[in-house]
Amino acid sequence: MRDATFGIEFEAMASRCEVRVAAQDASAARARAQRAIDEVRRIEAKYSRYRDDSVVTAINREAGGAPVAVDAETQALLGYAEALWHDSGGRFDATSGVLRRAWDFRRGIVPDEAALEALRPLIGWQDVERDGATIRLPRTGMEVDFGGFGKEYAADRAAEVLRATGARHGFVDLGGDIRAIGPQPDGEPWSIGIADPRAPGRTVASIGLADGAICTSGDYERFFERDGLRHCHVLDPRTGRSVRHWRSVTVVAPVAVAAGGYTTIAMLLEADAPAYLERTGLPWLAIGPDGALRASPGRA
């Protein structure tokens, strides 16, 4: 007799989340899921820029001052931030979170050029000083922000914790960043719907996922419209302005940090994204400015 699947929903990282896992009964499923949820909460507490006691806050507090010692986990994440910066030609920049000081997505305020110009000197991963065990931000007011890949990292870690409980069928979904640890109990892949960026509740495609990860970045997650223009939360660190080309980009990869990194870089590369995505060799699906779908060979 196959195990049944159970979904345990929770809130984390400002997102609606779910752990779905196969188990003999609901109690066993919840026990397994709780271990994964605890791991998500640990990572959120450790790296949230909104907590005074987080590692990120400690680093940012010392900007312009002394180096800050960091543990091996944080060193690895900083190394990944550097890899994303190199891979994107500098467009994925973990120091660009300072731009949120100028943007107000709740009230729908578009910053003027002077506000952005004042923040640009605080952006520049190439100036971050790292020696492996420490990190130093050289200018007062600089910040590092793991928001561009922290949720994906948490999905990967939670999935591995889930697997360590003995689970062989399930997935972790953190606000749409999904990491699977195996197919459904009957061997069929999980069917993951790709949201229509212009029609909430509607999907434009579905992708089967038996193992690995699928992530989507788009212009519909946090945005507002002003004077006929859509301003989304994906900001180009060179200009401080929102990207405008793709409505969304979805990538399937072995792990969520890779899938999420590639989707964000693709959004930032705008019209150059298809060539970049082809070089990854991974399946992808993008929705263009006119609503037309573009896909990797074999999906079109």
MISENU-463824 format. One record per residue (C-alpha): residue number from 1; residue in one letter; y, x, z. Coordinates in steps of 0.1 Angstrom, whole numbers. Each point is the difference from the previous one (the first is absolute). Layout:
REM MISENU-463824
<marro: NUM	torro: A	north: Y	east: X	up: Z>
...
END
This chain:
REM MISENU-463824
<marro: 1	torro: M	north: 0	east: 0	up: 0>
<marro: 2	torro: R	north: 34	east: 14	up: -11>
<marro: 3	torro: D	north: 28	east: 3	up: 25>
<marro: 4	torro: A	north: 29	east: -24	up: -4>
<marro: 5	torro: T	north: 36	east: 13	up: -5>
<marro: 6	torro: F	north: 27	east: -7	up: 24>
<marro: 7	torro: G	north: 38	east: 5	up: -4>
<marro: 8	torro: I	north: 21	east: 10	up: 30>
<marro: 9	torro: E	north: 37	east: -3	up: -6>
<marro: 10	torro: F	north: 28	east: 18	up: 18>
<marro: 11	torro: E	north: 36	east: 12	up: -3>
<marro: 12	torro: A	north: 9	east: 37	up: -4>
<marro: 13	torro: M	north: 25	east: 22	up: -17>
<marro: 14	torro: A	north: 22	east: -31	up: -8>
<marro: 15	torro: S	north: -29	east: -14	up: -20>
<marro: 16	torro: R	north: -27	east: -27	up: 1>
<marro: 17	torro: C	north: -33	east: 19	up: 2>
<marro: 18	torro: E	north: -37	east: -7	up: 0>
<marro: 19	torro: V	north: -32	east: 17	up: 7>
<marro: 20	torro: R	north: -29	east: -16	up: -17>
<marro: 21	torro: V	north: -35	east: 11	up: 9>
<marro: 22	torro: A	north: -36	east: -10	up: -2>
<marro: 23	torro: A	north: -19	east: -4	up: 32>
<marro: 24	torro: Q	north: -27	east: -21	up: 16>
<marro: 25	torro: D	north: 25	east: -23	up: 18>
<marro: 26	torro: A	north: 37	east: -4	up: 7>
<marro: 27	torro: S	north: -2	east: 19	up: 33>
<marro: 28	torro: A	north: -15	east: 31	up: -17>
<marro: 29	torro: A	north: 25	east: -2	up: -28>
<marro: 30	torro: R	north: 29	east: -3	up: 24>
<marro: 31	torro: A	north: -12	east: 30	up: 20>
<marro: 32	torro: R	north: -2	east: 21	up: -32>
<marro: 33	torro: A	north: 33	east: -12	up: -13>
<marro: 34	torro: Q	north: 18	east: 7	up: 33>
<marro: 35	torro: R	north: -8	east: 37	up: -3>
<marro: 36	torro: A	north: 16	east: 1	up: -34>
<marro: 37	torro: I	north: 30	east: -20	up: 13>
<marro: 38	torro: D	north: 4	east: 23	up: 29>
<marro: 39	torro: E	north: 2	east: 29	up: -25>
<marro: 40	torro: V	north: 27	east: -17	up: -20>
<marro: 41	torro: R	north: 20	east: -6	up: 32>
<marro: 42	torro: R	north: -4	east: 37	up: 10>
<marro: 43	torro: I	north: 14	east: 12	up: -33>
<marro: 44	torro: E	north: 29	east: -25	up: 1>
<marro: 45	torro: A	north: 10	east: 11	up: 35>
<marro: 46	torro: K	north: -3	east: 36	up: -9>
<marro: 47	torro: Y	north: 21	east: 0	up: -32>
<marro: 48	torro: S	north: 23	east: -31	up: 1>
<marro: 49	torro: R	north: 36	east: 9	up: -4>
<marro: 50	torro: Y	north: 8	east: -30	up: 21>
<marro: 51	torro: R	north: -15	east: 14	up: 32>
<marro: 52	torro: D	north: 19	east: 24	up: 22>
<marro: 53	torro: D	north: -32	east: 18	up: 10>
<marro: 54	torro: S	north: -15	east: 5	up: -35>
<marro: 55	torro: V	north: -6	east: 34	up: -16>
<marro: 56	torro: V	north: 23	east: -10	up: -29>
<marro: 57	torro: T	north: 28	east: -8	up: 24>
<marro: 58	torro: A	north: -5	east: 33	up: 18>
<marro: 59	torro: I	north: 3	east: 19	up: -33>
<marro: 60	torro: N	north: 31	east: -19	up: -10>
<marro: 61	torro: R	north: 17	east: 3	up: 33>
<marro: 62	torro: E	north: 0	east: 38	up: -4>
<marro: 63	torro: A	north: 15	east: 0	up: -35>
<marro: 64	torro: G	north: 24	east: 29	up: -3>
<marro: 65	torro: G	north: -15	east: 16	up: 31>
<marro: 66	torro: A	north: -32	east: 16	up: 11>
<marro: 67	torro: P	north: -34	east: -2	up: -17>
<marro: 68	torro: V	north: -24	east: -27	up: 13>
<marro: 69	torro: A	north: -37	east: 8	up: 7>
<marro: 70	torro: V	north: -24	east: -24	up: -17>
<marro: 71	torro: D	north: -37	east: -5	up: 4>
<marro: 72	torro: A	north: -26	east: 4	up: -28>
<marro: 73	torro: E	north: 1	east: -37	up: -10>
<marro: 74	torro: T	north: 37	east: 1	up: -5>
<marro: 75	torro: Q	north: -2	east: 33	up: -18>
<marro: 76	torro: A	north: -24	east: -16	up: -25>
<marro: 77	torro: L	north: 23	east: -29	up: -6>
<marro: 78	torro: L	north: 30	east: 23	up: -5>
<marro: 79	torro: G	north: -21	east: 19	up: -25>
<marro: 80	torro: Y	north: -7	east: -32	up: -18>
<marro: 81	torro: A	north: 37	east: -8	up: -1>
<marro: 82	torro: E	north: 6	east: 33	up: -16>
<marro: 83	torro: A	north: -28	east: -6	up: -26>
<marro: 84	torro: L	north: 15	east: -33	up: -9>
<marro: 85	torro: W	north: 34	east: 16	up: -4>
<marro: 86	torro: H	north: -14	east: 26	up: -24>
<marro: 87	torro: D	north: -21	east: -25	up: -19>
<marro: 88	torro: S	north: 30	east: -23	up: -6>
<marro: 89	torro: G	north: 24	east: 27	up: -10>
<marro: 90	torro: G	north: 20	east: -6	up: 32>
<marro: 91	torro: R	north: 3	east: -38	up: -4>
<marro: 92	torro: F	north: -24	east: -8	up: 29>
<marro: 93	torro: D	north: 20	east: 16	up: 28>
<marro: 94	torro: A	north: -10	east: -6	up: 36>
<marro: 95	torro: T	north: 36	east: 8	up: 11>
<marro: 96	torro: S	north: 15	east: -28	up: -21>
<marro: 97	torro: G	north: -4	east: -27	up: 27>
<marro: 98	torro: V	north: 36	east: 7	up: 11>
<marro: 99	torro: L	north: 10	east: -22	up: -29>
<marro: 100	torro: R	north: -8	east: -31	up: 21>
<marro: 101	torro: R	north: 32	east: 8	up: 19>
<marro: 102	torro: A	north: 19	east: -12	up: -31>
<marro: 103	torro: W	north: -23	east: -28	up: -12>
<marro: 104	torro: D	north: -3	east: -33	up: 18>
<marro: 105	torro: F	north: -28	east: -21	up: -15>
<marro: 106	torro: R	north: 3	east: -27	up: 26>
<marro: 107	torro: R	north: 36	east: -8	up: -8>
<marro: 108	torro: G	north: -2	east: 10	up: -37>
<marro: 109	torro: I	north: 27	east: 27	up: 1>
<marro: 110	torro: V	north: 1	east: 25	up: -29>
<marro: 111	torro: P	north: 15	east: 33	up: 12>
<marro: 112	torro: D	north: 30	east: 14	up: -18>
<marro: 113	torro: E	north: -2	east: 35	up: -15>
<marro: 114	torro: A	north: 19	east: 16	up: 28>
<marro: 115	torro: A	north: -26	east: -12	up: 26>
<marro: 116	torro: L	north: -28	east: 15	up: -21>
<marro: 117	torro: E	north: 19	east: 32	up: -7>
<marro: 118	torro: A	north: 4	east: 5	up: 37>
<marro: 119	torro: L	north: -38	east: -1	up: 5>
<marro: 120	torro: R	north: -12	east: 21	up: -29>
<marro: 121	torro: P	north: 6	east: 33	up: 18>
<marro: 122	torro: L	north: -25	east: -12	up: 26>
<marro: 123	torro: I	north: -28	east: -4	up: -26>
<marro: 124	torro: G	north: -20	east: 30	up: -12>
<marro: 125	torro: W	north: -36	east: 7	up: 9>
<marro: 126	torro: Q	north: 4	east: 35	up: -16>
<marro: 127	torro: D	north: 22	east: 9	up: 30>
<marro: 128	torro: V	north: -25	east: -10	up: 27>
<marro: 129	torro: E	north: -12	east: 30	up: 19>
<marro: 130	torro: R	north: -37	east: 1	up: 8>
<marro: 131	torro: D	north: -22	east: 28	up: 12>
<marro: 132	torro: G	north: -32	east: -21	up: 6>
<marro: 133	torro: A	north: 4	east: -5	up: 37>
<marro: 134	torro: T	north: 36	east: -11	up: 0>
<marro: 135	torro: I	north: 26	east: -19	up: -20>
<marro: 136	torro: R	north: 37	east: 3	up: 0>
<marro: 137	torro: L	north: 26	east: -22	up: -18>
<marro: 138	torro: P	north: 29	east: 24	up: -7>
<marro: 139	torro: R	north: 29	east: -25	up: -1>
<marro: 140	torro: T	north: 11	east: -24	up: 28>
<marro: 141	torro: G	north: -7	east: -36	up: -11>
<marro: 142	torro: M	north: -30	east: 9	up: -22>
<marro: 143	torro: E	north: -32	east: -20	up: 6>
<marro: 144	torro: V	north: -36	east: 0	up: -10>
<marro: 145	torro: D	north: -17	east: -34	up: -6>
<marro: 146	torro: F	north: -37	east: -6	up: -6>
<marro: 147	torro: G	north: 7	east: -36	up: -12>
<marro: 148	torro: G	north: -10	east: 10	up: -35>
<marro: 149	torro: F	north: -36	east: 7	up: 9>
<marro: 150	torro: G	north: -5	east: -8	up: 37>
<marro: 151	torro: K	north: -15	east: -34	up: -5>
<marro: 152	torro: E	north: -24	east: 14	up: -26>
<marro: 153	torro: Y	north: -10	east: 28	up: 24>
<marro: 154	torro: A	north: -6	east: -26	up: 27>
<marro: 155	torro: A	north: -22	east: -21	up: -24>
<marro: 156	torro: D	north: -21	east: 31	up: -8>
<marro: 157	torro: R	north: -4	east: 10	up: 37>
<marro: 158	torro: A	north: -8	east: -36	up: 11>
<marro: 159	torro: A	north: -26	east: -2	up: -28>
<marro: 160	torro: E	north: -17	east: 32	up: 12>
<marro: 161	torro: V	north: 0	east: -12	up: 36>
<marro: 162	torro: L	north: -16	east: -33	up: -12>
<marro: 163	torro: R	north: -26	east: 19	up: -19>
<marro: 164	torro: A	north: -7	east: 21	up: 31>
<marro: 165	torro: T	north: -9	east: -32	up: 19>
<marro: 166	torro: G	north: -29	east: -5	up: -24>
<marro: 167	torro: A	north: 17	east: -24	up: -23>
<marro: 168	torro: R	north: -11	east: 3	up: -37>
<marro: 169	torro: H	north: 18	east: -30	up: -15>
<marro: 170	torro: G	north: 37	east: -7	up: 5>
<marro: 171	torro: F	north: 35	east: 10	up: -6>
<marro: 172	torro: V	north: 33	east: 6	up: 18>
<marro: 173	torro: D	north: 31	east: -17	up: -15>
<marro: 174	torro: L	north: 34	east: 11	up: 13>
<marro: 175	torro: G	north: 26	east: -21	up: -17>
<marro: 176	torro: G	north: -18	east: 3	up: -34>
<marro: 177	torro: D	north: -10	east: 36	up: 4>
<marro: 178	torro: I	north: -38	east: -3	up: -1>
<marro: 179	torro: R	north: -28	east: 24	up: 8>
<marro: 180	torro: A	north: -36	east: -11	up: -4>
<marro: 181	torro: I	north: -30	east: 16	up: 16>
<marro: 182	torro: G	north: -26	east: -18	up: -21>
<marro: 183	torro: P	north: -6	east: -31	up: -20>
<marro: 184	torro: Q	north: -8	east: -35	up: 12>
<marro: 185	torro: P	north: -34	east: -4	up: 17>
<marro: 186	torro: D	north: -15	east: -13	up: -32>
<marro: 187	torro: G	north: 11	east: 31	up: -19>
<marro: 188	torro: E	north: 29	east: -17	up: -19>
<marro: 189	torro: P	north: 34	east: 17	up: 2>
<marro: 190	torro: W	north: 29	east: -15	up: 18>
<marro: 191	torro: S	north: 23	east: -18	up: -23>
<marro: 192	torro: I	north: 36	east: 12	up: 6>
<marro: 193	torro: G	north: 27	east: -22	up: -15>
<marro: 194	torro: I	north: 31	east: 16	up: -15>
<marro: 195	torro: A	north: 31	east: -20	up: 9>
<marro: 196	torro: D	north: 24	east: -13	up: -25>
<marro: 197	torro: P	north: 33	east: 16	up: 9>
<marro: 198	torro: R	north: 20	east: -30	up: -11>
<marro: 199	torro: A	north: -22	east: -28	up: 13>
<marro: 200	torro: P	north: -10	east: 1	up: 37>
<marro: 201	torro: G	north: -35	east: -10	up: 6>
<marro: 202	torro: R	north: -11	east: 5	up: -36>
<marro: 203	torro: T	north: -21	east: 29	up: -13>
<marro: 204	torro: V	north: 1	east: 15	up: -35>
<marro: 205	torro: A	north: -33	east: 19	up: 2>
<marro: 206	torro: S	north: -29	east: 9	up: 23>
<marro: 207	torro: I	north: -17	east: 33	up: 5>
<marro: 208	torro: G	north: -35	east: 6	up: 14>
<marro: 209	torro: L	north: -2	east: 25	up: 28>
<marro: 210	torro: A	north: -33	east: 11	up: 15>
<marro: 211	torro: D	north: 12	east: 32	up: 16>
<marro: 212	torro: G	north: 33	east: 20	up: 0>
<marro: 213	torro: A	north: 35	east: -14	up: 1>
<marro: 214	torro: I	north: 25	east: -21	up: -19>
<marro: 215	torro: C	north: 38	east: 1	up: 6>
<marro: 216	torro: T	north: 29	east: -17	up: -17>
<marro: 217	torro: S	north: 37	east: 8	up: 1>
<marro: 218	torro: G	north: 26	east: -23	up: -15>
<marro: 219	torro: D	north: 35	east: -13	up: -1>
<marro: 220	torro: Y	north: -9	east: -33	up: 18>
<marro: 221	torro: E	north: -9	east: 12	up: 35>
<marro: 222	torro: R	north: 35	east: 6	up: 14>
<marro: 223	torro: F	north: 28	east: -9	up: -24>
<marro: 224	torro: F	north: 31	east: -21	up: -6>
<marro: 225	torro: E	north: 19	east: -10	up: -31>
<marro: 226	torro: R	north: 37	east: 5	up: -5>
<marro: 227	torro: D	north: 20	east: -7	up: -31>
<marro: 228	torro: G	north: -31	east: -5	up: -20>
<marro: 229	torro: L	north: -16	east: 33	up: 10>
<marro: 230	torro: R	north: -31	east: 4	up: 22>
<marro: 231	torro: H	north: 3	east: 27	up: 27>
<marro: 232	torro: C	north: -34	east: 10	up: 15>
<marro: 233	torro: H	north: -10	east: 24	up: 28>
<marro: 234	torro: V	north: -13	east: 27	up: -23>
<marro: 235	torro: L	north: 30	east: 23	up: -2>
<marro: 236	torro: D	north: 4	east: 30	up: -23>
<marro: 237	torro: P	north: 11	east: 29	up: 23>
<marro: 238	torro: R	north: 21	east: 15	up: -28>
<marro: 239	torro: T	north: 23	east: -30	up: -3>
<marro: 240	torro: G	north: -7	east: -20	up: 31>
<marro: 241	torro: R	north: -4	east: -30	up: -22>
<marro: 242	torro: S	north: -30	east: -24	up: -5>
<marro: 243	torro: V	north: -24	east: 6	up: -28>
<marro: 244	torro: R	north: 0	east: -27	up: -26>
<marro: 245	torro: H	north: -28	east: 4	up: -25>
<marro: 246	torro: W	north: -33	east: -12	up: 13>
<marro: 247	torro: R	north: -6	east: -33	up: 18>
<marro: 248	torro: S	north: -31	east: 16	up: 16>
<marro: 249	torro: V	north: -25	east: 28	up: -4>
<marro: 250	torro: T	north: -36	east: -1	up: 13>
<marro: 251	torro: V	north: -23	east: 29	up: 3>
<marro: 252	torro: V	north: -37	east: 3	up: 10>
<marro: 253	torro: A	north: -10	east: 33	up: 16>
<marro: 254	torro: P	north: -26	east: 14	up: 24>
<marro: 255	torro: V	north: 25	east: -2	up: 30>
<marro: 256	torro: A	north: 30	east: -20	up: 7>
<marro: 257	torro: V	north: 24	east: 29	up: 5>
<marro: 258	torro: A	north: -6	east: 10	up: -36>
<marro: 259	torro: A	north: 2	east: -35	up: -14>
<marro: 260	torro: G	north: 32	east: -7	up: 19>
<marro: 261	torro: G	north: 16	east: 33	up: -9>
<marro: 262	torro: Y	north: -7	east: -5	up: -37>
<marro: 263	torro: T	north: 14	east: -35	up: 0>
<marro: 264	torro: T	north: 32	east: 10	up: 16>
<marro: 265	torro: I	north: 4	east: 30	up: -23>
<marro: 266	torro: A	north: -6	east: -22	up: -30>
<marro: 267	torro: M	north: 27	east: -24	up: 12>
<marro: 268	torro: L	north: 24	east: 29	up: 4>
<marro: 269	torro: L	north: -9	east: 15	up: -35>
<marro: 270	torro: E	north: 9	east: -34	up: -16>
<marro: 271	torro: A	north: -6	east: 2	up: -38>
<marro: 272	torro: D	north: -19	east: 33	up: 4>
<marro: 273	torro: A	north: -26	east: -15	up: 23>
<marro: 274	torro: P	north: -28	east: -7	up: -25>
<marro: 275	torro: A	north: -2	east: 36	up: -11>
<marro: 276	torro: Y	north: -1	east: 11	up: 36>
<marro: 277	torro: L	north: -26	east: -25	up: 10>
<marro: 278	torro: E	north: -22	east: 9	up: -29>
<marro: 279	torro: R	north: -1	east: 36	up: 13>
<marro: 280	torro: T	north: -14	east: -12	up: 33>
<marro: 281	torro: G	north: -31	east: -13	up: -18>
<marro: 282	torro: L	north: -1	east: -30	up: 23>
<marro: 283	torro: P	north: 0	east: -37	up: -9>
<marro: 284	torro: W	north: 34	east: -16	up: 2>
<marro: 285	torro: L	north: 19	east: -32	up: -9>
<marro: 286	torro: A	north: 37	east: -4	up: -4>
<marro: 287	torro: I	north: 23	east: -30	up: -6>
<marro: 288	torro: G	north: 29	east: 9	up: -21>
<marro: 289	torro: P	north: 36	east: -12	up: 1>
<marro: 290	torro: D	north: -8	east: -29	up: -24>
<marro: 291	torro: G	north: -31	east: -10	up: 20>
<marro: 292	torro: A	north: -25	east: 15	up: -25>
<marro: 293	torro: L	north: -30	east: 18	up: 14>
<marro: 294	torro: R	north: -8	east: 37	up: -7>
<marro: 295	torro: A	north: -33	east: 15	up: 10>
<marro: 296	torro: S	north: -20	east: 31	up: -1>
<marro: 297	torro: P	north: -25	east: 2	up: -29>
<marro: 298	torro: G	north: -30	east: -22	up: 7>
<marro: 299	torro: R	north: 21	east: -26	up: 18>
<marro: 300	torro: A	north: 24	east: -11	up: -27>
END
